[in-house]
Amino acid sequence: MNVTTPAAAKSLLIVDDDSGLLRQLRWAFSEHKVQAAANRHEAIALLRGHPVPVAILDLGLPPDPDGASEGLATLSEIRELAPATKVIIATGNETREHALRAIALGAYDFYQKPIDIEVLRMIVGRAEQMFDLEAENRRLTDAATGSPVDGIIATSPEMLRVLRNIEKLSPTDVAVLLLGESGTGKELLAHAIHKLSPRANGPFVPINCAAIPETLLESELFGHEKGAFTGALRQNIGRIEGAHQGTLFLDEIGDVPLPMQVKLLRFLQDQIVERIGGRRPVQVDVRIVCATNQDLDRMMAEGRFREDLYYRLNEVTVRVPALRDRPADAIVLASFFFAALRRGIWSHRARPGWFRTRCDQGLFVARQCARAREQGKARRGDDRGATGLRCGPRPRGWRGRRQIARYSRRPRARRARGHPAGVDPGRREPVESGQIARDQPAHTLRFDAAAPARRRRVNAGQGRRD
């Protein structure tokens, strides 16, 4: 005898104001985890808290039990909130046109009252199969085009090539040098190398070489013994020694001073460290991953980075492209963050796909504007791309080129707010408008209304009273 456990039971949402019918449907779908709602607000609240594969919806809901307006409104909200949920409509023989309208709005199927339990069970079972097939299709699609490294969101060919190289390098013990601009995710890639390597159970120790003063960097990396210098009240284990049997991530390696580069080179050759003030060498087993946003070739040519250290660190180089060079990832990242927000406070404000559409349009228009600027074909006042979308917000009351010409013909000197014409608020005697325009630019004529003391001084100098 097969007994369905509650953990394996599928959820089913039933929206109907008839309590007797609800009891009958609970009995008919006893193997499901039935969630019942009597109106639209209860249904939306349940759906936000517990997404369901299938929902059964009666179109005749209060406050319009004899019509279909409330039921159709509930259907629209369910489709916006959970587009994957399959909605089955309940209707009578006299309201068949409402059922067809619901199908046009996105309902999966409908059944007619009075209820035939076997027919309804068949419709619900078919809807659940369709839901599972679509979920599997989405999962396979995401697996085919998504990031091969967990925790990193990328779909562009450039970034996927980087991630596949990371997968190949991770099982080895070679030193990896990550090159890329700030904010491209070099530390995330270093952490991915560690997690995919045989050292995943060991420590991952990151250190930002640019954030530590030069006088403290040696102690931070190699450690020190008690009493090695003034203030060394206890023994300190360095970051290198703390990364034993793990991975040491040296961020901003290009900012390491030259004296420290010599000591790092010795460590890379023998995997031996000596604490400051200590005489006993400590053998370690550490994998090195470095990152920088600087041009190390130019630094070597200028004598600011040792060439022998560069070749020790540069066993394999991975160049991380900037986000501007992979616009497809910009859309995916924006959609990811928007989806995270949408699950919270924005869940009732935006439809699925709305943000991605706006991202596509915005990136296309930005590329059109940039191309026009580069080619020198951008005209004054013409800020429209090939799609007719505006590249930026226009000021209130905009009238196009005519308004630009009208603004350009206006005199630069305008009357300062709160002062009569021809009075300069920064001077103590009246002057002519033309003199103001000649002596100083128009933007210096703005009066600071938040400085009453200054206003009193100016008015006193002009023989006026506050």
MOTA-V586548 format. One record per residue. PHI is phi in degrees with one decimal (none if undefined). PSI is psi in whole degrees, 0 to 359 (none if undefined). OMEGA is omega in radians with two decimals (* if undefined). Layout:
# MOTA-V586548
phi = <PHI PHI>
psi = <PSI PSI>
omega = <OMEGA OMEGA>
This chain:
# MOTA-V586548
phi = <none -88.6 -116.3 -79.6 -78.2 -59.8 -67.8 -92.5 -70.0 -85.1 -81.9 -141.5 -99.8 -119.9 -113.5 -159.6 -92.1 -90.7 -65.2 -65.2 -67.3 -63.6 -63.4 -65.5 -71.4 -61.2 -67.5 -68.0 -114.4 -67.3 -79.9 -100.0 -93.1 -82.6 -117.2 -106.5 -140.0 -100.0 -151.1 -66.4 -64.1 -65.0 -64.5 -67.0 -63.6 -64.4 -68.9 -69.0 -80.4 -141.9 -59.7 -125.4 -71.7 -133.9 -130.9 -103.8 -126.3 -90.8 -70.0 -87.3 -105.7 -67.4 -92.2 -126.7 -69.1 -91.8 -115.8 -129.6 -65.3 -69.3 -65.2 -68.0 -65.5 -63.3 -60.3 -62.8 -67.4 -64.3 -66.3 -73.5 -78.5 -138.0 -64.1 -79.8 -68.6 -89.8 -104.3 -107.5 -96.0 -101.5 -147.2 -97.8 -63.0 -81.2 -119.3 -63.8 -65.7 -67.0 -65.0 -64.8 -65.7 -65.4 -61.5 -65.5 -82.6 119.3 -67.1 -74.7 -161.9 -143.9 -135.6 -101.2 -82.8 -68.6 -75.8 -104.8 -59.2 -65.1 -65.3 -66.0 -63.5 -66.6 -64.6 -65.0 -61.6 -67.0 -65.5 -66.4 -63.6 -64.7 -61.1 -65.6 -64.0 -66.6 -64.2 -66.1 -64.0 -64.2 -65.0 -66.5 -64.7 -65.9 -68.0 -75.7 -109.0 -85.2 -77.7 -76.1 -112.1 -64.6 89.4 -118.4 -98.6 -160.5 -133.4 -72.4 -60.2 -64.5 -75.5 -64.7 -64.7 -63.6 -67.5 -69.1 -65.1 -61.7 -61.0 -72.9 -80.8 -59.4 -67.5 -91.0 -112.5 -72.3 -76.4 -116.4 -112.0 -98.6 -114.3 173.8 -70.9 -64.0 88.5 -87.6 93.8 -67.0 -68.6 -62.6 -67.2 -63.0 -66.6 -65.6 -59.4 -65.7 -68.1 -89.3 -96.2 -63.7 -90.6 -59.4 -81.3 -88.0 -77.4 -112.3 -114.4 -92.7 -146.2 -93.0 -67.3 -80.7 -90.3 -108.6 -58.0 -59.1 -70.2 -104.9 -65.5 -63.6 -64.7 -68.2 -81.7 -101.8 82.7 -151.6 -90.6 -65.7 81.9 -66.9 -155.8 -62.1 96.6 -82.6 -83.1 -152.2 -72.1 -125.9 -84.9 -73.7 -64.2 -63.6 -67.5 -71.5 -94.5 -56.7 61.6 -139.0 -126.1 -107.5 -105.8 -98.2 -83.9 55.6 -65.8 -68.2 -94.0 -73.4 -66.8 -59.8 -59.4 -72.7 -62.7 -63.9 -68.8 -65.0 -62.7 -62.1 -64.0 -66.1 -72.8 -114.3 56.9 -126.8 -122.8 -127.9 -69.1 -64.4 84.1 -102.9 -119.9 -105.6 -69.7 -115.9 -84.0 -128.6 -128.9 -131.9 -95.5 -106.8 -127.3 -118.0 -149.4 -160.1 -108.7 -100.9 -88.3 -69.0 -61.7 -68.4 -65.0 -66.5 -64.1 -87.9 80.1 -100.3 -145.4 -71.2 -71.1 -66.3 -67.0 -59.9 -73.1 -70.5 -82.7 -98.8 -67.2 -139.2 -110.0 -122.0 -96.9 -98.4 -70.9 -73.4 -65.3 -67.2 -88.9 -139.2 -61.5 -61.8 -70.3 -61.3 -67.0 -65.4 -65.0 -62.8 -64.6 -63.8 -68.2 -67.1 -63.6 -64.1 -71.5 -65.8 -70.2 -111.1 -73.7 -98.1 -63.8 -102.6 -109.1 -125.4 -87.8 -61.6 86.5 -63.3 -70.1 -63.5 -62.1 -65.6 -64.8 -59.0 -64.1 -64.4 -66.4 -64.0 -65.4 -62.7 -65.9 -63.8 -65.8 -64.1 -64.3 -66.6 -66.6 -65.0 -83.3 72.2 -106.0 -74.3 -97.4 -68.0 87.3 -103.7 -111.8 -106.0 -90.1 -67.6 -86.7 83.6 -86.8 -77.0 -78.1 -161.9 -68.6 -94.6 -67.4 -63.3 79.6 -65.9 -127.0 84.6 -66.4 -61.0 -69.0 -60.7 -62.8 -67.0 -66.1 -68.4 -84.8 -72.8 -66.3 -66.8 -81.6 -116.1 -68.0 -66.9 -64.3 88.5 -132.4 -69.6 -61.4 82.2 -107.8 -90.2 -66.8 -92.1 -123.9 -97.3 -126.2 -63.6 -134.5 -82.4 -59.8 -61.5 -66.7 -61.8 -64.6 -79.4 -79.4 -149.2 -67.9 -66.1 -71.6 -86.6 -90.2 -70.7 -91.5 -84.2 -71.1 -88.4 -122.6 -63.1 -64.0 -64.4 -62.1 -66.2 -65.0 -64.6 -65.2 -64.9 -69.3 -97.1 72.8 -108.8 -112.1 -68.4>
psi = <124 123 125 121 155 329 329 353 136 148 147 124 128 121 105 141 1 108 325 319 325 318 320 319 326 318 320 327 50 338 355 163 93 131 121 143 142 349 180 317 319 321 315 322 317 320 325 324 326 94 142 151 321 141 136 123 127 129 333 77 150 146 15 67 337 352 198 6 316 321 319 324 320 319 316 318 321 320 325 321 319 82 338 342 133 120 125 127 136 130 162 173 326 352 36 326 329 324 318 324 322 322 320 331 355 6 148 314 177 158 154 144 150 155 134 109 318 319 318 321 323 318 317 317 319 322 321 322 319 319 316 320 317 321 319 321 318 321 316 322 317 323 327 324 354 188 134 352 126 141 353 126 117 140 349 149 325 315 326 326 320 316 325 325 322 319 322 325 333 317 346 178 18 151 136 133 118 121 131 165 165 138 6 357 32 322 325 320 321 320 325 320 318 315 329 359 167 348 16 330 351 180 148 112 105 148 130 106 335 341 353 130 151 324 339 350 320 315 323 323 312 345 176 159 164 129 10 331 173 125 352 82 347 166 140 126 127 168 323 314 328 343 18 131 27 212 133 122 112 98 146 53 337 345 5 129 159 316 324 332 325 316 324 322 318 319 318 330 316 351 41 135 152 124 153 127 0 160 356 120 145 122 132 163 97 138 139 129 126 159 149 156 11 163 99 329 316 323 323 320 329 358 19 357 133 135 322 323 323 316 336 321 336 48 319 132 133 119 125 118 150 161 329 340 358 75 335 324 330 318 318 317 317 319 323 312 324 321 323 320 325 331 348 250 339 11 337 5 334 144 154 139 347 314 320 321 316 324 315 313 315 318 322 314 321 320 321 317 318 319 320 321 319 323 355 24 4 126 155 125 352 97 31 139 194 338 352 4 146 141 343 165 141 151 157 137 21 136 15 210 328 320 325 315 321 321 321 335 349 146 147 323 121 160 129 142 127 7 150 164 140 7 123 117 345 359 162 354 149 144 168 154 317 325 323 315 327 325 323 155 162 331 347 359 1 135 134 97 345 10 79 328 317 322 320 322 317 314 323 323 337 8 24 161 145 none>
omega = <-3.13 3.11 3.14 3.14 3.13 -3.12 -3.11 -3.10 3.10 -3.14 3.12 3.13 3.11 -3.12 -3.11 -3.13 3.13 -3.09 3.11 3.11 3.10 3.11 3.14 -3.14 3.06 3.12 -3.11 -3.12 -3.09 3.11 3.11 2.99 -2.99 3.03 -3.04 3.08 -3.11 -3.14 -3.06 -3.07 3.10 -3.12 -3.13 3.11 3.10 -3.09 3.10 -3.13 -3.06 3.09 -3.08 3.10 -3.02 3.08 3.04 -2.99 3.02 -3.11 -3.10 -3.12 3.06 0.24 3.12 -3.07 -3.13 3.14 -3.11 -3.05 -3.11 3.10 3.11 3.08 3.08 3.10 -3.13 3.13 3.11 3.14 3.12 -3.08 -3.10 -3.08 -3.14 -3.12 3.11 -3.07 3.10 -3.03 3.02 -3.09 3.08 -3.12 -3.07 -3.11 -3.12 -3.13 3.07 3.10 3.11 3.09 3.10 3.08 3.12 3.14 3.07 3.09 -3.11 -3.10 3.08 3.04 -3.06 3.02 0.00 -2.97 2.92 -2.99 -3.09 3.12 -3.13 3.10 3.12 3.14 3.14 3.11 3.12 3.10 3.10 3.08 3.11 3.10 3.14 3.13 3.13 3.11 3.10 3.11 3.09 -3.14 3.13 3.11 3.12 3.13 -3.11 -3.05 -3.06 -3.09 3.09 -3.13 -3.13 3.09 3.14 -3.10 -3.12 3.05 -3.10 3.13 -3.12 -3.11 3.09 3.08 3.09 -3.10 3.09 3.04 3.09 3.11 -3.13 -3.08 -3.00 -3.11 -3.13 3.13 -3.11 3.06 -3.07 3.08 -3.14 -3.14 3.12 -3.13 3.10 3.12 -3.13 3.07 -3.12 3.13 3.06 3.12 3.09 3.10 3.09 3.08 3.14 -3.08 -3.13 -3.09 3.04 3.13 -3.05 3.13 3.11 -3.10 2.97 -3.00 3.07 3.06 3.11 -3.06 -3.13 -3.07 -3.09 3.11 -3.09 -3.11 -3.12 -3.03 -3.12 3.12 -3.13 -3.10 -2.99 -3.12 3.12 3.10 3.11 -3.14 -3.11 3.11 -3.12 -3.13 3.11 -3.04 3.13 3.12 -3.13 3.09 -3.10 -3.13 -3.13 3.13 3.10 3.12 -3.13 -3.09 3.09 -3.07 3.07 -3.13 3.13 3.13 -3.11 -3.13 3.13 -3.14 3.11 -3.14 -3.06 3.11 3.13 3.11 3.11 -3.13 3.07 3.13 3.11 3.11 -3.12 -3.14 -2.99 -3.05 3.13 3.09 3.04 3.13 3.08 -3.11 3.13 -3.13 -3.09 3.09 -3.12 3.11 -3.14 3.07 -3.00 2.99 -3.06 2.97 -3.09 3.11 3.07 3.05 -3.12 3.11 -3.07 3.09 3.12 3.10 3.09 3.12 3.13 3.11 -3.12 3.10 -3.07 -3.12 3.14 3.07 3.13 -3.11 3.03 -3.11 -2.98 3.05 3.03 3.14 3.07 3.13 -3.09 -3.13 3.09 -3.09 3.13 3.12 3.11 -3.06 3.12 3.12 3.11 3.13 -3.12 3.13 3.12 3.11 3.13 -3.13 3.11 3.10 3.10 3.09 -3.08 3.08 -3.14 -2.97 -3.08 -2.98 -3.08 -3.01 -3.00 3.10 3.08 -3.14 -3.10 -3.05 3.13 3.10 3.13 3.09 3.11 -3.13 -3.10 3.12 3.13 -3.13 3.12 3.10 3.11 3.14 3.14 3.13 3.13 3.12 -3.12 -3.11 3.12 -3.09 3.14 3.13 -3.12 3.12 3.14 -3.07 -3.13 3.08 -3.08 -3.11 -3.07 3.12 -3.12 3.11 -3.12 -3.12 3.09 3.12 3.14 3.14 -3.09 3.10 3.06 -3.03 3.12 3.14 3.07 3.12 -3.13 3.08 -3.10 3.14 3.14 3.10 -3.11 -3.11 3.07 -3.14 3.13 -3.11 3.10 -3.13 3.10 -3.11 3.07 3.14 3.10 -3.09 -3.14 -3.13 -3.03 3.13 3.12 3.10 3.13 -3.14 -3.13 3.11 3.08 -3.11 -3.13 -3.00 -3.04 -3.13 -3.05 -3.05 3.10 -3.10 -3.14 -3.12 -3.11 -3.10 -3.11 3.14 -3.09 -3.14 3.12 3.13 3.14 3.12 -3.13 -3.12 3.12 3.13 3.13 3.12 -3.14 3.11 3.10 *>
